[in-house]
């Protein structure tokens, strides 16, 4: 039943088309009748490919084409062109039949004639649109005939936004013509893509950029964005040119302005999506230029736009793809994506969405994040390698320094071992010498007691026996001689300090004879460890030896005794003091050679076991009623030294006053 009904309808349509064609042929003198017939024909053929094909078969398509060129009535021309456009759009065979250079030339004439109205031009542009849409031959014809250049001229000159009010319900015809030109240019460069036409159409980019900067009305932004997006699509040359003139910056600014308005207007959000698609087309094949968008924080704006609940799936896909292209190679945009929680949002879309295209778009963004993470890891690894290399070099340098230090330390240790070995040998020799000196001192004492009447012979013999020889040290190839002396003690302890106290072992290994005791010295301070000077006049020492003879003790006690008992002697003239002392000692020895040693020993001689300093020792000598010649000379010298100090102090006080 339905089939019969369909067949009946097809027969009725064919009958109507035949009648309408006859009406057109026989109503040449009546333009209104022709217009009515043309309107009826396009209403039948609109979106009906079979009816359009039948009308072409009966010759109606070519008759209308001839009518459009030959009619003198404008309304017939406009109606005939519009009907041609509808038939061509409905049937591809009709499109191929009329896609000739002759038709494009006729259409160019309609566009350039001064007497052609805006509507006639608009209908002519419409026919061009349907001829090139999805038709590579039509795109070639429109370029070869020069029709595309005429369309670009209309694009530049038709629209003047300063003189048009686009918010009226009845749009201006010029704006409608400009909008049709934009649509036609879009068809000339896209579907299929035609790079030659794209390269030609990019010449009007500066005008489009200027209009975008001056107006953000949807009626202007939409056609411009469509034209720009299709012209730059998959064409790196055109994309670079658009970026070079600042077109990408302009789109980013328009998007920011629309994003600000989108909080209040749904229309602004929809228009922002259109601008987003254009941005995506500009950077899709040249992601390196997306760095321009970083300074406008485009990614954060797109994330806010994506969170809108009023967007459909297609709009979300476009936004996510744009985010993916922005973050594909630009680190700044990648960081902005992470900082604005873009990664969790993409994961949420991926897990919750059921749309395949949306999932693919979210996966694309996540893949960029993965690559970004890998690149950051490689950079961190490279930095760590550099750091590790630097650390290894530093460690190697330190190892080399330590090896040098160890080498030097081993050399020093070897030298120390050699020196200690030499010192051990010298210590053994010194101990042997001290033992021999002790035996000699004991024998001399016994001889003196047995024959006290001959002190000079005793002195000379004792001096020869116990006089300390110089010891030659091999350390640093220097000869060390005994140069220290201390006061004689009752218990025979000898106190000495080495003139060059470099090592304790050197002090132990240098013996000193009892003949080098209590001679004149220079004044020393306590800060210099109470060192006493040795007298160099051996004759005075030999003369006084008979009065202060003490048995020699082992040298090992020298350091301890010398440190505990220190005498500060006044500065005396060595020669006068030694001569005076020597004369007095000789006189005493000549007059009282028969006296015993105990009668010649004063309190200073018998107080060797007590600890004294310069003050207490002098006080003790003053309290002694009978002083020996040696200590009497010391006390007198100290008195002279004190008088000199008082005289100097008085002189300095007088000068200061």
C-alpha positions in Angstrom: 0.0 0.0 0.0 2.8 2.4 0.9 4.7 1.5 -2.2 1.7 2.4 -4.4 1.4 5.7 -2.5 5.1 6.5 -3.1 4.8 5.7 -6.7 1.7 7.8 -7.0 3.6 10.8 -5.4 6.5 10.4 -7.7 4.2 10.5 -10.7 2.5 13.6 -9.3 5.9 15.3 -8.8 6.9 14.6 -12.4 3.6 15.8 -13.7 4.0 19.1 -11.7 7.5 19.7 -12.9 6.5 19.2 -16.5 3.6 21.7 -16.1 5.8 24.2 -14.3 8.4 24.1 -17.1 5.7 24.7 -19.7 4.5 27.6 -17.7 8.0 29.2 -17.7 8.3 28.8 -21.4 4.9 30.4 -22.2 5.0 33.2 -19.6 8.0 35.1 -20.8 6.1 38.3 -20.9 4.9 37.9 -17.3 7.8 38.1 -14.8 5.5 37.6 -11.8 4.2 34.3 -13.2 7.7 33.2 -14.0 8.8 34.0 -10.5 5.9 32.1 -9.0 6.7 29.1 -11.2 10.3 29.2 -10.2 9.4 29.4 -6.5 7.2 26.3 -7.0 10.0 24.4 -8.8 12.6 25.0 -6.1 10.1 24.1 -3.4 9.6 20.7 -5.1 13.3 20.1 -5.8 14.6 21.2 -2.4 16.1 18.2 -0.7 14.7 15.9 -3.3 17.4 14.5 -5.4 15.1 12.4 -7.6 12.9 15.4 -8.5 16.0 17.5 -9.3 17.4 14.7 -11.4 14.1 14.3 -13.3 13.9 18.1 -13.8 17.4 18.0 -15.3 16.4 15.1 -17.6 13.5 17.0 -19.0 15.7 20.0 -19.7 14.4 22.3 -17.0 17.9 22.9 -15.4 19.4 24.3 -18.6 16.2 26.4 -19.4 16.4 28.1 -16.0 20.1 28.7 -16.5 19.4 30.4 -19.8 16.5 32.3 -18.3 18.8 33.8 -15.6 21.1 35.1 -18.2 18.5 36.3 -20.8 15.8 37.8 -18.6 15.7 41.5 -18.4 13.7 41.4 -15.2 15.7 41.5 -12.0 13.2 39.5 -10.0 13.3 36.7 -12.6 17.1 36.7 -12.5 17.2 36.4 -8.8 14.5 33.7 -8.7 16.2 31.8 -11.5 19.6 31.9 -9.7 18.1 30.8 -6.4 16.3 27.9 -8.1 19.5 26.8 -9.8 21.3 26.9 -6.5 18.6 24.7 -4.8 18.7 22.2 -7.6 22.5 22.0 -7.7 22.6 21.6 -3.9 20.1 18.8 -4.0 21.7 16.7 -6.8 25.3 16.1 -7.5 24.7 15.4 -11.2 23.1 18.8 -11.6 26.2 20.2 -9.9 28.5 18.5 -12.3 26.3 19.6 -15.3 26.5 23.3 -14.4 30.1 23.4 -13.1 31.5 25.0 -16.1 33.7 28.0 -16.7 30.9 29.6 -18.7 28.6 29.7 -15.7 31.3 31.2 -13.5 31.9 33.9 -16.0 28.2 34.7 -16.1 28.2 34.9 -12.4 31.2 37.2 -12.4 29.3 39.5 -14.7 26.4 39.6 -12.3 28.8 40.6 -9.5 30.7 43.3 -11.2 27.7 45.1 -13.0 27.0 48.4 -11.4 23.3 48.0 -11.9 23.2 44.6 -10.1 21.5 44.9 -6.8 22.7 43.4 -3.5 20.2 40.6 -3.7 21.3 39.7 -7.2 24.9 39.6 -6.1 23.8 37.6 -3.1 22.1 35.0 -5.3 25.1 34.9 -7.6 27.4 34.2 -4.6 25.0 31.5 -3.5 25.3 29.7 -6.9 29.1 29.9 -6.6 28.9 28.4 -3.1 26.9 25.4 -4.2 29.1 24.9 -7.2 32.3 24.6 -5.2 31.0 22.9 -2.1 32.4 19.4 -1.8 33.6 19.8 -5.4 37.2 19.9 -6.3 36.5 20.9 -9.9 34.4 23.8 -8.7 37.3 25.0 -6.5 39.6 24.8 -9.5 37.1 26.7 -11.7 36.6 29.4 -9.2 40.3 30.0 -9.0 41.0 29.7 -12.7 38.2 32.0 -13.7 39.3 34.6 -11.2 36.1 34.4 -9.4 37.8 33.9 -6.0 39.6 37.2 -6.4 36.3 38.9 -6.9 35.0 37.2 -3.8 37.9 38.4 -1.7 37.3 42.0 -3.0 33.7 41.7 -1.8 35.0 40.4 1.6 37.1 43.5 2.0 34.7 46.1 0.8 31.2 45.0 1.6 31.2 45.1 5.3 31.4 48.4 7.3 30.6 47.6 10.9 30.7 51.3 11.9 27.7 52.0 9.7 25.6 48.9 10.4 23.5 48.0 13.3 23.7 44.2 13.4 21.3 43.9 16.4 18.2 44.6 14.3 15.8 41.9 13.6 16.0 42.5 9.9 19.7 42.3 9.1 21.2 44.6 6.5 21.5 43.2 3.0 25.1 44.1 2.8 25.9 42.1 5.9 24.0 39.2 4.4 26.0 39.5 1.2 29.3 39.7 3.3 28.2 36.6 5.3 27.5 34.7 2.0 30.9 35.7 0.7 32.5 34.3 3.9 30.6 31.1 3.5 31.6 30.8 -0.1 35.3 31.5 0.6 35.1 28.7 3.3 33.8 26.3 0.6 36.6 27.3 -1.7 39.3 26.3 0.7 37.8 23.3 2.4 36.2 20.0 1.8 38.2 19.1 0.1 41.2 21.1 1.3 42.6 23.3 -1.4 46.0 24.7 -0.4 46.2 27.0 -3.5 42.9 28.6 -2.6 44.1 28.8 1.1 47.3 30.6 0.1 45.2 33.1 -2.0 42.6 33.7 0.8 45.2 34.5 3.5 45.7 37.9 1.8 42.6 39.2 3.6 43.9 38.1 7.1 44.9 41.6 8.1 41.3 42.8 7.5 39.9 39.9 9.5 42.3 40.7 12.4 41.2 44.3 12.4 37.5 43.4 12.5 38.1 41.0 15.4 39.9 43.7 17.3 37.2 46.3 16.8 34.1 44.1 17.2 33.1 41.1 19.2 29.6 40.8 18.0 28.6 37.2 17.3 27.4 38.2 13.8 30.9 39.3 12.9 33.0 36.8 15.0 31.3 33.7 13.8 31.8 34.2 10.0 35.3 35.4 10.6 36.3 32.5 12.8 34.8 30.0 10.3 36.7 31.6 7.5 40.0 31.8 9.5 39.7 28.3 10.9 39.1 26.7 7.5 41.8 28.8 5.7 44.6 27.9 8.2 43.6 24.3 8.6 46.4 21.9 7.8 48.5 24.6 6.1 51.7 25.5 8.0 52.5 28.3 5.7 49.2 30.1 6.2 49.4 29.4 10.0 52.8 31.0 10.3 51.6 34.0 8.3 48.6 34.4 10.6 50.8 34.2 13.7 53.3 36.6 12.1 50.6 39.3 11.7 49.5 38.9 15.3 46.3 37.0 14.5 46.8 34.4 17.2 47.2 37.1 19.8 44.0 38.7 18.6 42.1 35.4 18.9 43.5 34.9 22.4 42.3 38.4 23.5 38.9 37.8 22.0 38.6 34.5 23.9 39.6 36.2 27.2 36.9 38.9 26.6 34.3 36.3 25.8 35.3 34.3 28.8 34.7 37.3 31.0 31.3 37.7 29.4 30.5 34.0 29.5 29.9 34.1 33.2 26.7 36.1 32.5 25.8 35.1 28.9 25.2 31.7 27.4 25.7 33.2 24.0 29.2 34.3 24.9 30.0 30.8 26.0 28.9 29.4 22.7 30.9 32.1 20.8 33.9 31.3 23.0 33.7 27.7 21.8 33.7 29.0 18.2 36.9 31.0 18.9 38.4 28.0 20.6 37.9 25.9 17.5 39.6 28.6 15.4 42.5 28.6 17.9 42.8 24.9 17.6 42.9 25.1 13.8 45.7 27.7 14.0 48.0 25.5 16.2 47.0 22.0 15.3 49.8 21.5 12.8 52.2 23.9 14.3 52.1 23.3 18.1 55.3 25.3 18.6 53.3 28.6 18.0 51.2 27.7 21.0 53.8 29.4 23.2 52.1 32.7 22.2 49.0 31.6 24.1 50.9 31.1 27.3 51.1 34.8 28.1 47.3 35.1 27.9 46.7 32.1 30.2 44.6 30.5 27.5 44.8 27.0 29.0 43.3 28.1 32.3 40.5 29.9 30.4 39.8 26.8 28.4 39.6 24.7 31.6 37.1 27.1 33.1 35.1 27.0 29.8 35.2 23.2 29.9 33.6 23.2 33.4 30.5 24.8 32.0 27.5 22.5 32.3 25.6 24.0 29.3 28.1 22.7 26.7 27.3 19.8 24.5 29.6 16.9 23.8 30.9 18.3 20.5 31.9 21.6 22.2 33.7 19.7 25.0 35.6 17.7 22.4 36.7 20.9 20.7 37.9 22.4 23.9 39.8 19.3 25.1 41.5 19.0 21.7 42.6 22.7 21.9 44.0 22.1 25.3 45.9 19.0 24.0 47.4 21.0 21.1 48.4 23.9 23.5 50.2 21.5 25.9 51.7 19.3 23.2 55.1 21.0 23.2 54.8 24.1 25.2 56.1 23.7 28.8 54.5 26.9 30.0 51.0 25.6 28.9 51.8 22.2 30.5 52.6 23.8 33.8 49.4 25.9 33.6 47.4 22.7 33.0 48.8 21.1 36.1 48.5 24.2 38.2 44.8 24.6 37.4 43.9 20.9 38.2 43.6 20.0 34.5 45.0 16.5 35.0 42.3 15.3 37.5 39.6 16.8 35.2 40.9 14.9 32.2 41.0 11.7 34.3 37.4 12.3 35.4 36.2 12.8 31.9 38.1 9.7 30.8 36.5 7.5 33.5 33.0 9.0 33.5 32.3 9.8 29.8 30.6 7.3 27.5 31.3 9.3 24.3 34.1 7.8 22.2 35.3 11.1 20.8 35.4 12.7 24.2 37.4 9.8 25.6 39.8 10.0 22.7 40.3 13.8 23.3 40.9 13.3 27.0 43.4 10.5 26.2 45.3 12.8 23.9 45.7 15.3 26.7 46.8 12.6 29.2 49.3 11.4 26.7 50.8 14.8 26.5 51.0 14.8 30.3 52.8 11.5 30.2 55.3 12.8 27.6 55.8 15.9 29.7 56.5 13.7 32.8 59.0 11.7 30.8 60.7 14.8 29.6 60.9 16.2 33.1 62.3 12.9 34.3 64.9 13.0 31.6 65.9 16.5 32.5 66.1 15.7 36.1 68.1 12.6 35.3 70.4 14.7 33.1 70.8 17.2 35.9 71.5 14.4 38.4 74.1 13.0 36.0 75.7 16.3 35.8 75.6 16.6 39.6 76.9 13.1 40.0 79.7 13.8 37.5 80.7 16.9 39.4 80.5 15.0 42.7 82.6 12.2 41.3 85.2 14.7 40.0 85.2 16.4 43.4 85.6 13.0 45.2 88.5 12.1 42.8 90.1 15.4 43.5 89.7 14.8 47.2 91.1 11.3 46.9 94.2 12.7 45.1 94.6 15.3 47.8 94.3 12.6 50.5 96.8 10.5 48.7 99.2 13.4 48.6 98.6 14.0 52.3 99.2 10.3 53.1 102.3 10.3 51.1 103.6 13.3 52.9 102.5 11.9 56.2 104.4 8.7 55.5 107.5 10.6 54.7 107.2 12.6 58.0 106.6 9.4 59.9 109.6 7.9 58.4 111.7 10.9 59.3 110.3 10.8 62.9 111.2 7.1 63.2 114.7 7.9 62.0 115.0 10.8 64.5 113.7 8.7 67.3 116.1 5.9 66.5 119.0 8.4 66.5 117.7 9.8 69.8 117.5 6.3 71.3 121.2 5.8 70.4 122.1 9.1 71.9 120.2 8.4 75.1 122.1 5.1 75.5 125.3 7.0 75.1 124.2 9.7 77.5 123.3 7.2 80.2 126.6 5.5 79.9 128.3 8.9 80.2 126.2 9.9 83.2 127.1 6.7 85.0 130.8 7.4 84.4 130.3 11.0 85.6 128.6 9.8 88.8 131.5 7.4 89.5 134.0 10.2 88.9 132.1 12.6 91.2 132.0 10.0 94.0 135.7 9.4 93.7 136.5 13.1 93.7 134.4 13.7 96.8 136.2 10.9 98.6 139.5 12.3 97.6 138.5 15.8 98.8 137.5 14.5 102.1 140.7 12.5 102.5 142.9 15.5 101.6 141.1 18.8 102.3 144.2 20.8 102.6 144.9 20.8 98.9 141.8 22.3 97.4 143.4 23.5 94.2 144.7 20.1 93.3 141.3 18.7 94.2 139.5 21.2 92.1 141.7 20.6 89.1 141.4 16.9 89.4 137.7 17.0 89.9 137.2 19.4 86.9 139.1 17.0 84.7 137.0 14.1 85.8 133.5 15.4 85.8 133.5 18.3 83.3 130.7 17.7 80.9 131.8 17.2 77.3 129.8 18.4 74.4 127.5 15.9 72.7 127.1 16.1 69.0 123.5 15.4 67.9 122.8 14.2 64.4 119.3 15.7 64.4 119.2 18.4 61.6 123.0 18.3 61.5 123.4 20.7 64.4 125.7 20.5 67.4 124.0 20.9 70.7 126.1 22.0 73.7 125.1 22.1 77.4 124.2 25.7 78.2 121.9 25.6 81.2 122.7 25.8 84.9 120.8 25.8 88.2 121.6 26.4 91.8 123.5 23.8 93.7 121.4 21.7 96.0 122.1 19.8 99.2 120.9 16.5 98.0 123.0 16.8 94.9 120.1 17.4 92.4 121.3 19.2 89.3 118.9 21.7 87.6 119.4 22.6 84.0 117.4 24.0 81.0 118.4 23.5 77.5 119.3 26.7 75.6 117.2 25.4 72.7 114.4 23.3 74.2 113.0 21.8 71.0 112.2 18.3 72.2 111.9 16.8 75.7 114.1 13.9 74.6 116.8 16.4 73.7 116.7 17.9 77.2 117.0 14.4 78.7 119.9 13.4 76.5 122.1 16.5 77.3 124.1 16.0 80.5 125.6 18.9 82.4 128.6 18.9 84.9 128.5 20.4 88.3 131.2 22.8 87.4 128.8 24.9 85.3 126.6 26.0 88.3 125.7 29.4 89.8 127.5 31.8 87.5 126.5 35.2 86.4 123.4 35.5 84.1 121.2 38.0 82.3 117.7 38.8 83.7 114.9 36.4 82.6 111.2 36.8 82.9 108.8 34.1 84.3 107.2 33.9 80.8 110.3 32.3 79.4 110.0 29.3 81.8 112.6 30.6 84.2 115.5 29.7 82.1 119.0 30.6 83.6 122.1 31.5 81.6 125.4 29.7 81.9 128.5 31.6 82.4 131.3 31.1 79.9 134.2 31.9 82.2 135.6 28.5 83.1 138.3 29.9 85.4 135.7 31.3 87.8 133.9 28.0 87.8 137.1 26.1 88.5 138.0 28.5 91.4 134.6 28.2 93.1 134.2 24.5 92.7 136.0 23.7 96.0 133.4 25.6 98.0 130.2 24.3 96.2 131.2 20.9 95.3 128.1 18.6 95.0 128.0 15.0 94.0 126.5 14.5 90.5 123.1 12.8 90.2 121.6 11.0 87.3 120.6 13.4 84.5 117.0 12.0 84.4 116.1 14.2 87.4 117.3 17.4 85.8 114.1 18.5 84.1 111.9 18.0 87.1 114.2 19.9 89.5 114.9 22.7 87.1 111.1 23.3 86.6 110.3 23.3 90.3 113.1 25.5 91.6 113.7 28.7 89.6 116.0 31.7 90.5 115.7 35.2 89.1 119.1 36.7 89.2 119.7 40.4 88.7 121.6 41.6 85.6 125.2 41.9 86.4 128.3 42.6 84.5 129.8 39.2 83.8 133.5 40.2 83.8 133.5 42.3 87.0 131.4 39.9 88.9 133.4 36.9 87.8 136.7 38.6 88.6 135.5 39.8 92.0 134.1 36.4 92.8 137.3 34.7 91.7 139.5 36.9 93.7 137.4 36.5 96.9 137.3 32.8 96.4 141.0 32.6 95.9 141.7 34.7 99.0 139.3 32.6 101.1 140.9 29.4 99.9 144.4 30.8 100.7 143.7 32.0 104.3 141.3 29.2 105.4 142.4 26.2 103.5 142.3 24.3 106.8 138.6 24.9 107.4 136.1 22.1 106.9 133.5 22.2 104.2 130.7 22.3 106.7 132.1 25.6 108.1 132.0 27.2 104.7 128.4 26.3 103.8 125.7 29.0 104.6 122.0 28.7 104.8 121.6 29.2 101.1 123.9 26.3 100.4 122.0 23.9 102.7 118.5 24.8 101.6 118.5 22.9 98.3 115.5 20.8 99.1 113.2 23.7 99.6 111.3 25.6 96.8 112.4 29.3 96.4 111.9 32.1 94.0 113.8 35.3 93.6 112.1 37.0 96.6 112.0 34.2 99.1 115.6 33.2 98.4 116.9 36.8 98.9 114.9 37.1 102.1 116.4 33.8 103.3 119.9 35.0 102.5 119.4 38.3 104.4 118.2 36.4 107.5 121.4 34.3 107.4 124.1 35.6 109.8 127.0 33.8 108.1 126.9 33.8 104.3 129.4 32.2 102.1 131.3 34.3 99.6 129.2 33.1 96.7 125.8 34.0 98.2 127.2 37.3 99.7 128.2 38.3 96.2 124.8 37.4 94.9 123.1 39.4 97.6 125.3 42.5 97.0 124.7 42.3 93.3 120.9 42.2 93.9 121.2 45.2 96.2 123.0 47.1 93.4 120.4 46.1 90.9 117.6 47.3 93.2 119.3 50.7 93.7 119.6 51.1 90.0 115.9 50.3 89.6 114.9 52.8 92.3 117.1 55.5 90.7 115.6 54.8 87.3 112.0 55.0 88.7 112.7 58.3 90.4 114.1 59.7 87.2 111.1 58.7 85.2 108.7 60.1 87.8 110.5 63.4 87.8 110.4 63.6 84.0 106.7 62.8 83.9 106.0 65.6 86.5 
